[in-house]
Amino acid sequence: MEALREIAKQVRDVKYQKAKVYNPYDKQLAFHQAGSHKPERLFFAGNQLGKTFCGGFETQAHLTGDYPDWWEGKRFDHGIRCWAAGVSNKATRERVQVMLLGDENDWGTGMIPKSAIVGKPVMNRAITGLVDYVTIRHKSGETSRLVFKSYQMDLDTWASDEIDFIWLDEEPPQDIHTECLARITNTNGHIIITFTPLLGMSDVVLLFYPEPNTDERWMIRMELEDAKHIAPEDRERIIAKYPEYQREARTRGIPMLGSGRVFPYLESTIAEEAFEIPRHWARLNALDLGYGDHPTACAFFAHDRDTDVLHIYDTYKNKEVRLAVHADAILMRPKWIPTTYPHDAGKHDPGSGENYANLYRQKGVKMTSEHATFPEGGFNVEPGIEMLSERMGSGRLRVFSHLEQWFDEYRTYHRKDGIIVDERDDLMSATRYGAMMTRAFRTEPTGMRQQIARGYDVLDPYASRH
C-alpha cells in the first residue's frame, strides 16, 4: 500500500511540477547561460525541436525564482513583471498559456507549478479562454505578475508599463518588438524570442542574424540533429515531409528566403568534410576590401584541375580598419599563394596616397598583377553570380562544412525587388572574385620545403583559426 502511495505521489509531482523534468540539450543550455550577459536573446529552431519548452522553462524560473542547480543565466532575486505572447490570441491561449499554466480545468499542469499560483488566474473579458493575468509566488517572498498578450492586440496595449522580462513565442512584428524594447529600458529587463524563421530576412531577424547588430543581442540556432529525443532513423522522414524550400527553416532554424534567395541549392550539395589539401592542387586567396559597415573578408581556395572543382578550405572576416591586421592574416598562409582582389583596391588610401593593392604588396602579400576579372574582361556582379550558380549546380564549387561564416552569408544572400542586397555579402564577393580568376591559381613551387608561415602549417591548411 505504501508503494502505491509513493507511485501516486510521483505521478502527482510530475503532473504539477512539469519544470522538474526539463533536462536541456546543449543549445538550450547555451541559450539560458547567455542571459547572464545578454539582455536580448533569439532562439532559432526548427519545428518540434524544443524552443517553446525552452522559453517556457526560463519564463517560469524567473517568475518563481526557483532556479535549478545547473543554472548560470540571468537571475531575478525579486518578484517580476512579465509578459508572455504569441502570434494570435488562439496561439497565445493554446501554446504559450498551456505551456506555462497548463489546462484551464487544471491550472498548474504547465511549467509553473500549482503550488506557485496564487488564487485563480484572471480571465480576459474579450477573448474566451485567454488568461489576462495571474499572480505567481516568488522564492523571495514577493509575488510576480504574468500577463498574456498576442500580436493581434492593438499596439497601444503594448505601449505601457515597465516590464522585467518578456517572452515572445514566434516572430513579432517590428513595431511590437520595438515597444517591448521600450518596456525594459528602465528596468534593465530581458527579452527572449523563440521561433522558426519562416518569414525570411525580416527586419527583426536582421537585428540578430547572421550576426547581432549590437553587443547586447545574442542568437543561437538549434537543428534537427541537436534534438536527441528524435531518433536518427526518424530524421529523414521528418525532413522529407516538408516542401524543399521550407526544409532548412523547419529542420535547421535557418531563415527562409524562398524566391528571394540568390542561390537555390541546399547546403548539403555544397558542403564537404574538411580534408588535407593535396600539395599538387593549385591555390589562390580572394580578398574583398572592407569599407563602412562591411568587414574585410578573404576566401582561401584550392583547385583540383583534373576535375575543375574549386574548394574553399578556409575563410577570414574582420571589421578591423587597419590593413596590416588583414595582411598578417593572409600571411599566416604560405607566402607563395597569390591573392586576387576587386577593382576598388586600385583606389588610393587617403593617408598614404598609395593604392590599396600596393599597400598589401608592401606588407609582403603576393597580390596578382591585376584585379579580378573574367577571362574575357569585365567584372560585373550578375555574370559572376551566374558563373557561381553553374559551378554549385554541377558540383564544381565545394566549401568545407565547418566554415560557418561562409554558410551564414550563403543563407542570407538574397534579392529584393530583383536586386541583390549589398549587405553581409563579403565572403560571397570574395568567392566570386576567386572563381573568376582560375587563371591566377598557382601550385607550390617545385622543390619548396614545407613552410610554417607565422604559425600556419601548410600540411594542415583546413584548420580554420577564425
N, C-alpha and C positions, 0 to 999 in steps of 0.2 A: 504493500500500500504506500509506504514511504517512497519507493522508487517511482511509482505512478505520480505522486505529488511533485517530485523533483522534475520529472519529464514535463508535466503540465506547467510548472514554473518556467522552465527553459523555453517552452513554446510561447508563453505569455511574454517573457522578456524579449524574445526575438520580434514578436508582433509589435510591441510598444517601444522598442529601442532599436529601430532599424539602423541607426547610425553605427551601432556597435559591430555590425557585420562588414562594415566598409574596410577593405584592405586595398589601398590604392596601388595601381600599376605605376611604373616608373614615370611615365609622362604626367599622370595625375599628381604624383608626389612632387614632381618638379614645379608644377603649376601652383600648388599650395605653398611650397617653400619660397617661391619668388615674391610672395606677398610681404615678406619681411623687408623688402626694399623697393618694390614696385607697386605703386598705388592703383595702377590701371593695367589689368591683365586680360588677354584674349586667349581663349582655348578653341582652336580649330580642331574639329574631329569629324570623322565620317559618321554615318548613321549607326545607332545602336552600339556605339563603342564606349559609352560611359561618361559623356560630357555633362549630361544633366544630373546624373548621380553625383559627379564630382562637384558641380556647382551647388547642388542641394546640400551636400555634406558640409561644405565650407560655410554656407549661409547659416545652417543650424549651429555650427560650432561657435560662430560669432554671436548669435542670438542668445545662446545658453552660457557661453564662456567655458564650456566643457570640451577642452582640447585634449586629444589623445597624447600618449607619451612620445610618439614619434613626430609630433607637430613642431615645425621650425618656421612656420609662416607668421603672418600678421596675427596679433592677439589684441583683443579688447578686454580691459580689466574692469569694465563697467557695462551697464545696460546700454544698448544701442538703438538708434532709429534706423530701420532697414526697409528698403523696397525690394520686391521681387516681381519680375514682369515677364510676360510672354508676348508673342506676336499679336494675338487676338484675345478677346475675352474668353473664348472657348479654350484656347491653348493655355492661357493662364490657369483657368479652372481645372482642366483635365491633365495638365503636365506639371506646372510649377506648384500649384496648390496641393495636388495629390502627392508630389514628391516631398513637400515639406510637412504637410499636416495629415496626409492620408485620406481615407474615405470620409465623406461628410457624415455618414452614420456611425463612424468610429474614429473620431479625431485622436491623433496620437499614433496612428499606424504609419506615419511618414517618417522623415528624418528627425523631426523634433519629437522627443519622447513625450508620452502622455503626461508624465509627472511634471513636465516643464510648462504645460499650457495652463494659463491662469483663466479660470472661468470658461465661458463659451466664446468662440470667435464671433465677432460682429459681422453680419452678412451685408453685402452690398444691396441696397434697396432697389437699384435699377437693373441689376444683372442677376438672374436666377442662378443660385448655387455658388456664386462667387463670394468668397470672403472679402470684406472690406479691410478689416484689420484684426489682429489678435495680439494679446499680451503674453510674453514669454518670461519665465523666471531665469535670471542670470545668476551665475555662481557667486557673484559679488554681493548678492543680497538685493540688488536693484532689479528692475524689470526692463525688458526690451519690447519694442513695438514693431511688429511686422505688418507692412501694408502691401496689398497685392494690386498691381497695375497691369495695363496692357497697352500696346502701341495703338490700339483703336481709340483710346481715350483722348479727349481734346488736349491739345498741347498745354493749355493753361492749367490743367490738373497736374502737370509736371513742373510748373513754374512756381513752386512754393516750397517752404520748409528747408531745413538744413538736415542733411542725412549723413549717417556714418558709413553705411555700407549698402551697395546696390548690386543686385544680381539680375542681369539681363540675359534671359534664355532665348536664343536665336537673335539674328542680326537686327539691331534697332535702326530706324531712320536717323539720318544725320541730325535733324533738329531735336529729336528726343535725346540722342546721345549728348548733344551739346548742353541741353538742360540738366542732364544728370551730372555733367562735369561741374556746372554751376552750383549744384546742390551740395557737393562735397568740398567746395573750396574752403569754407570757413571751419570745417570740422577735421580737415586733414584726413578725409574719408577715403574709402576704396571702392572701386568698381570692378566687377568681373563680368565678362561676356563669354557665353558658351554657345557655339553654333556650327552648323555645317555650312560652308560658304557657297551656297547655290546662286547667290546674286552677283557673283563675279567680282570684279575690281571696283567695288563701290567706294564712296568717299570714306566710309568708316573703315573698311578693310585696308585702304591705303594708309591709314594712320599707323597701322601695325605691320603690314606685310608688303614686300618681303622683309623690310627692316622697320622697326618702330621709329617714328619721326621725332620722338623726344626720349630723354633718359628715364622718364617716369613710366613709360609704356613697355610692355613685355608681351610676347606671344609664344605659343607652342602649338605644334601640330601632332595629333595622335592618329596613327594609321591602323588599318585593319590588323596588321601583324603585331601591333602593340597591345591588342586586346586578347589576353590569354584565355578568356572564357570562350573564345571562338576557336574551335578545333581547326587545325591546318587543313583537314580534308573538306571543311565546310567553306573555306575562304573562296575558292574558285567558283563555287556555286553562288555565293553571295555576290561576287563581282559580276558574274555573267547575267544576273537578273536585272542589272541597271543598264539603261541606254549608254552606249560607249562614251558619249560626250559628257555624261554625268559621273562616270566611274571614279575619276580622280577626286572629285569633290566628295562623293558619298562614301568612298572607302579610304581616302588618304587625307581628307581635310584640305585639299588644295583648291583655292578659289577657281570657280568655273568661269571660263571666258567664252565658251561656245563659239559663235561665228566671228567674234572679235579677235580671236586668237591668231597670231601671225603664223605659227607653225602648228599644224593639226595632229602631229604624231604623238603617240603615247611615249612617256619617258622610257618605258621598258624597251622600246625599239631603238633607243639611242644609248642608254646607259650600259656600261660594261664593268665588270670587276677589274680592279687595278692589277697590273702585271708589270714585270720588268721589261722595259723598252729594249728591244734588240739593238745592239750597237751599230748595226749597218743601216738602220732606218734614218731617214733624213729628219732634221729638226728645224723649227722656226718658232720664235716668240712673236706674238702680235700685241702691240701696245695701243691702248686708247687713252688719249690725254684727258686729264681731269680739268674741269672748269666749273665755276659756280657751285651748284649743289652736286655736280657729277664727280665722283671719285675717279682717280686714275686706276685703270684696270689692265691686266695683261693675261692672255691665254697662251699656254705653252703647248705646242703641237709636236707630234711625231707623225711621219708619213710613211706608210708601207707602200712603196712604189709598185710592188708586184700586184697589189690588189687595188691600188689607188684609194685606200682608206685613210682618212685623217683621224688621228686620235688626240683628244685633248687630255693630257695627263696631269695638269696642274693649273691653278689659277692664282691670280693676285688681285686684290682690290683694296684701295686705301684712300681715305679722304685727305690725308696729309698733303699740305701745299708744297712742301719742299721737294724739288726734283731729285735731290741727292738721295732721299729715302727710297724713292721708286727705282732709281738706278741701282742702288745697293740690292734691292730685292731681285732685280733681274740678274745681277752679277752673282747671286747665290747659285745660279745655274752655270754650267760650263761656259766660259767666255767665247768659245768659238761659235756658239749658236747665234745666228743673225736675228735681229729684231726689226720687224716691219712696223709701220706707223701710219697714221692718217695724214691727209694733206694739210691739216691745220698745224701739224708740227713744224711746218715751214714758216709759221708766224714768228715774229721776234718777241723775245722776252723784254718787257718794259724796263727791267732793271739793268740787264747786261747789254741789250741791243742785239744779242745773238739769237738765232732761231733755235727752237726747242730741240730739233733733231741734232744740231751740232752740240748743244749743251749735254745731251746724253752721250754723244761721242766723246766729249771731253772727260766724261766720268768713266770711260772705258767700255761703254756698251757698244757692241758691234751692230750699228744701225745699217740697214740696207741703203743702197745708193740713191734710191728714190722712194717716195711714199707709196702706199698700197694702191694699185690699180689693177684692173682686169688686163689680161694679156694683150687685148686689142686696144687698151686705153680706157680711160673713164673710171669713175668710182661711185656712180650713183647708187643710192640705197636699194631701190626696188630690184634692179638686176642682181644685186648681191643677195637679197632675200630669196629670189627665185633660185639662185645657184645653191644656197644652203638648203633650201627645201628639197631640191632634187637630190642632193647628197644624203640628207636624212632619209628620204623615201627609199633610196636604193641601198641603204646601209653603209654608205661610204663616209659618214661622219659619226664617230663614236666618242663618248665622254665618260671618263672614269666616274663611277657611280657615287663616290664619296665627295665629289665636288659640289657641295650643297649651294654655294653661292652661284655657281653657273645655273643649276637647275631652278633656283629661286627666280632668277631673271627669265629663264625659259618659260616658266609657268605664267609669268605676268606680262610677257611681251605681247602687246595687243594693239589693235587698231580702234580708233574712234572716228566714226563718220568716214571710214575708208582710209584714214591717215594713221600711220604708225605713231604711237605715243612716244615721244622722246623723253622718257623717264625710266630710271632704273634699267638701263639697257647697255651699260658699259661693257660687260663681258660679251653681250650679243654683238656689239660693234666690233670688239676685238676679234671675235670668232669670224666675223665677216671679212675683216682685213686679212686674217691668216689664210682663209680659204681662197681668197682672190690671188694670193701670192705663192701658189705652189711652186712656181719657177724659182723662188728665192730660198726654198728649203735647201739645207746643206747636210752632208753626212760628216761624221767625225773625221778629221784629217788622218790620213794613213800614218801609222806608227806613233800616234799620240798616246802618251801614258794616261793611265787613269787620273782624272782630275778630281780633286776635292776643293771646290771653289767656295771659299768662305763658308764652310760648313755644309755645303750641298754636295752629296755624293752622286756622281754620275751613274753609279750602278744601282742607285735607289732613287730614281728620278720621279717616282709617282707618289712619294710620301708628302702629302700636302702639309705645308707648315703655316698655313694662313687661315 
